[in-house]
C-alpha cells in the first residue's frame, strides 16, 4: 500500500512538472498569450497607419483633380497630346 502511495505521488509530481515546465505547459501558454497581445497591438498600429495613408492618397487624388481642373479653367493649361482652342469674342467698334 505504501509503495502504491509513493508511485502515485511521484506520478503526480511528474505530471505537475510537465504541466508547469514542459512543452505546451503553462509557461508556453503564457509566453504565447504575450506574443498574441504584442502582435495585436502591432496590427492595430499598422492598421491605423494604413488608414492614415489611405486618407492621404484620397486627399492627393482629389487634390490633384481639383488642381488640374482649376489650372485648365483659370490658366488655360492643357495636357500633352491635347489641343487648346480659345474663343475670343469680337469687340464692337466704338462710334
C-alpha positions in Angstrom: 0.0 0.0 0.0 2.8 2.4 0.9 4.6 1.7 -2.4 1.4 2.5 -4.3 1.1 5.8 -2.5 4.8 6.7 -3.3 4.2 5.7 -7.0 1.1 7.9 -7.1 2.8 10.8 -5.5 5.8 10.5 -8.0 3.3 10.3 -10.9 1.5 13.4 -9.6 4.9 15.3 -9.3 5.9 14.2 -12.8 2.6 15.4 -14.2 2.8 18.7 -12.4 6.4 19.3 -13.7 5.3 18.6 -17.2 2.3 20.9 -16.8 4.3 23.8 -15.5 7.6 23.4 -17.3 7.1 21.0 -20.2 6.4 21.7 -23.8 2.9 23.1 -24.2 2.8 23.8 -20.5 1.7 26.8 -18.5 4.8 28.8 -19.3 4.5 28.2 -23.0 0.8 29.3 -22.9 1.7 32.5 -21.0 4.5 33.2 -23.5 2.2 32.7 -26.5 -0.5 34.9 -24.9 2.0 37.7 -24.5 3.1 37.3 -28.2 -0.6 37.4 -29.3 -1.1 40.6 -27.3 2.0 42.2 -28.8 1.0 41.1 -32.3 -2.5 42.5 -31.8 -1.0 45.9 -30.7 1.3 45.9 -33.7 -1.5 45.0 -36.0 -3.6 47.9 -34.7 -0.8 50.3 -35.2 -0.3 49.1 -38.7 -4.0 49.3 -39.4 -4.1 52.9 -38.2 -1.1 53.7 -40.4 -2.8 52.1 -43.4 -6.0 54.2 -42.7 -3.9 57.4 -42.5 -2.1 56.5 -45.7 -5.3 55.7 -47.5 -6.8 59.1 -46.4 -3.7 60.8 -47.6 -3.9 59.0 -51.0 -7.6 60.0 -51.3 -6.8 63.6 -50.5 -4.0 63.7 -53.1 -6.3 62.1 -55.7 -9.0 64.6 -55.1 -6.5 67.4 -54.7 -4.8 66.7 -58.0 -8.1 66.6 -59.8 -9.1 69.9 -58.3 -5.8 71.5 -59.1 -5.9 70.2 -62.7 -9.5 71.5 -63.1 -8.5 74.9 -61.8 -5.4 75.1 -63.9 -7.4 74.2 -67.0 -10.2 76.7 -66.4 -8.3 79.6 -65.0 -4.9 79.3 -66.6 -5.7 77.5 -69.8 -3.3 74.7 -69.3 -3.5 71.6 -71.4 -2.2 68.1 -71.2 0.3 66.6 -73.7 -1.5 65.4 -76.9 -4.4 67.9 -76.4 -5.3 70.9 -78.5 -6.4 74.1 -76.9 -8.8 76.4 -78.7 -9.5 79.8 -77.2 -12.5 81.7 -78.5 -12.1 85.4 -78.2 -15.3 87.5 -78.6 -15.3 90.3 -81.1 -15.1 93.8 -79.8 -17.6 96.1 -81.2 -16.2 99.3 -82.7 -17.0 102.5 -80.9 -18.7 105.3 -82.8 
